[in-house]
Amino acid sequence: MVLCTWDAQDVKGMDEHISEWLDVLYRPPSTSELTRVPALEHFILLLGEGQKEMFARHKDVTIDSFLDNGPDTLHALIRFRLLRTVRIEFDIMIQLDNDFVCALAEGLPNIEELSLTPPPGVAFELPTGCVLPTFDSLVTFSKHCPRLATLSLTIRATFASYAFWYTYRQSTVGAQQRPSPLKTLLLWTTPMIGGANARTVSVFLGWIFPELVSLRPYVQAVAGRVFNREMRHVARAEWTAVLSEMRLGGEIPP
């Protein structure tokens, strides 16, 4: 297992550090090309003690740090096909996209826990024009990750194609497919847009993750839009309705 901590006050150089760590793990200096086996099973990157103290003092922290080249930085993870745990949890938001999330799910068939989000209690404002995966990308985890039990991901609460999940579901009717074992889903997400609503989202999540017992949505603001108290109330009501539809219970974090 590799456990790293990060105590910097910003993300300058973070992408280079992560890439360097993964390169060293993949190519240890004392190991030849012929005998190298990328047998890493657990990669965990957490807050350092300095940042833990900051979060302890300020319960509701808003961050404005973003790793905008997430796919390039994290692509090396796919080389470690035996990975069972990936946790990269510090006070930045990693911008990913549907293509990379799908490639990650397909490349990590043994993954049991995948977390690529800030710690609970952190809020952030999504930068204008930022790229995020959508609900559609979650299907790939259902198809290619037969051991995945916990998933924490930042997504935009919409469908890239409104008819995507319905069309895909129709194409798999009668097919022999093992249901996803996912039990816990944490989503750093936006207010629902583009045809997504409590009904479609609850049906979609219940279909791809039939074993789900815990859903925790953390609704974030979007830069350039007034995210006032009324909008936050509406967004929380939408996700509360999703929990009700799925009979999962619980409350939406403020």
N, C-alpha and C positions, 0 to 999 in steps of 0.2 A: 504494500500500500504506500502511496505517496501522499503526504499531507503537507500543504504549504499554507502560510498565512501572509496577509498583505496589510501593511500599516500606512501606506502612502495616503496623502490627502487628496490626490487626484489620480486620474487614470493614465497620465502621461507615461508612455513606455510599457504599460500593462500588456498590450498586445504582443510586444517583443518578448517580454518576460515569459508569458505563457507559451509562445512558440518555441523559445529556447529550452524551457523545461521539457516540453514534449519531445523535442529533437534529441536532447541528452538521454531521455529515457528510452527512446527508440534506438539510439546509436551510442551506447555506453562506450567510452574511450578504450576500455580494456577488452572489448568484445569484437571479434572479427565479423566481417560481413557474412561469412559462411556459417557461423554458429549463432548469429543473432536471432533471438526469439522474443518478439514483443509480447511478453506474458503479463503485462500490467493488468490488474483486476480492479484496482480502486484508485481513483484520482480525485482528491479533495482539496479545494482551495477556499479558505475561510477568512473571515475578518481577523486581523491581528488584535492584540490586546488593547492597543490604543484606540482603535475604532470601536471595540466592544464597550470600552468605558464611555465613549461619546454617545453611543446608542442607549446606554444605561441612564445617562443624564438627561437625554432628550428623547422622550418616548415616541414623539411623532416627528420624524426626521424627513425632510424633503431634499432630494438630491437632484443635481443637474449634470451628472457625469454619464457619458454614454460611450460605449465601445462600438463605433460605427462600422468597423470591419470585422464583425464577429465571425462570418463564414471563413475568411482567410485565417483568422487567429485560431479557430477551433477545428479546422479541417483535419489537422494531424491526429485528432482523437480517433478518427475512423480507422487508422492503422492498427489500433489496439482492439482487435475483435473479441478479445477475452474480457474486456471491461465489464464489470458488474455494477460498479458505482461511479458516477460522475457527479460531483457537487462543486459548483463554482458559485459561491454565495458571498458577495461583498457589495458595497454600496455603489454599484453602477448598474446600468441597464445595458444588456448585450443585444445589439440589433442583429437579428437573423432574418431569414426569409424562408418561404415555403420550400424552395429547392434544397437549401442546405438542411433544413429540419428533416426532410424526407431522406436525404442522403445519410444523415446521422442515424436515423432509425434503421435504415437498411444496413448500415455498416456496423451496428452494435447489436448483434442478435442475442447476446447473453446479458444485456443490460437489465438490472433489477431496480435501480434508482437513478433517475436523471433529474438534476436540478440546475437550472441556468438562470436563476432570478435573484434579486436582492433578498435579504432576510425579511421575515414578517415585521410589519411596523414601519417599513420604509415606503415613502411615497415619491413619485417623480412626475414631471411633466414631459410628455413625449414631444420630442423636437419636431418642428414642422417638416413634413416630407420624409419622416423616418420610415424605414421598411420593417415590417413585422410579419411573421407568419400568421395565417388565418386559421379558422376552424378546420379547413380542408386538410391541413398538414397532419392533424391528429390521427387520421385514418391510417397513415403509414405505421404509427406505433402499434395500432391494433393488428395490422397485418404481419409485421416483421419482428416484433419484440415479444416473444411468447413468455418471457419471465418478468416483464416490467410490472412492478407493483406500485411505484411512486413516481409521479411526473410533475415537475414544477417548471412552467414555461411562460414567457411573455408573448401574448398574441393580440391581434386586433380582432375584436368581436364582430366578425362578419365572415361571409363565405366568398372566396375568390370567384366562384361561380355559384349563383343561387341554387341551380339545379344539380350541383356537383354531387352532393351526398345522396340525393334521391336516385339519381342516375346510377351511381356506383352501387347502391343497395340493390336496385333492380337487377343489375348485372351479376350479383353474387347470390341471388335467390337459388336455393337448392345446392349451392356449392358446399363442399365439406371444408369448413374453416373452424379452427379452434378459437373459442372466445377469448378475448384479451383478459388477463388476470388482474388488470389495473384496479387497485383499491383506492388510491389517494391521488387526487388531481388538484394542483394549486395553479391558478391562472392569474398572472398580472395582466390585466386586460382593460379594454376601453368600454365606453358605453356602446350598446348594440347599434349597428348601422347596416345599411345595404341589404335589407330584407331579413336580417336576423332578428328574432324575437324570442320570448320565453318559450313558446311552444316548439318552434323549429329547433332551438338550441337544446332543449331538454330531450326531445325525441332523438336528435342526432347523437348526443353524448350517451344516452341510454342504449342506443343501438351499437355504437363502436366499443363502449366500455360497460358491458352488462353486469360486471362484478363490482362496479364502483360503489363505495360506501361513504366516501368523504370528498366533497367538492368545496374548495375555498377560493372564491373569486376576489381579487383585490383590484378595484376599479381605479384607474389612473386618469389624470387630466391630459388633454391634448393641447399642445401649444397653438396659439392663434385663435382659440375658441374660449369664450367665457365659460368657465366650469364653475358655476355658482352653486349655492346651496340647493336650489331647486333641481338643477341638472343632476347633482350628486344623488339627491333623493330619488329621482326617476331611475337613474342607473342602478341604485341599490334595490329598488323595487323590482326591476327587471330580473336581476339575478336572484332575488328572494323568490320570485315566481318560478324560476328554473329549479331551485331547490325543492319547492313545493311540488312541482310537476313530477320530479324524480323521487319524491318522498324521502329525501335525504335529511331534511331538517337543518338546524343550525342557523346562524346569523351571518350576514354580510359584514365584514369588518368596515368601520367608518373610514 
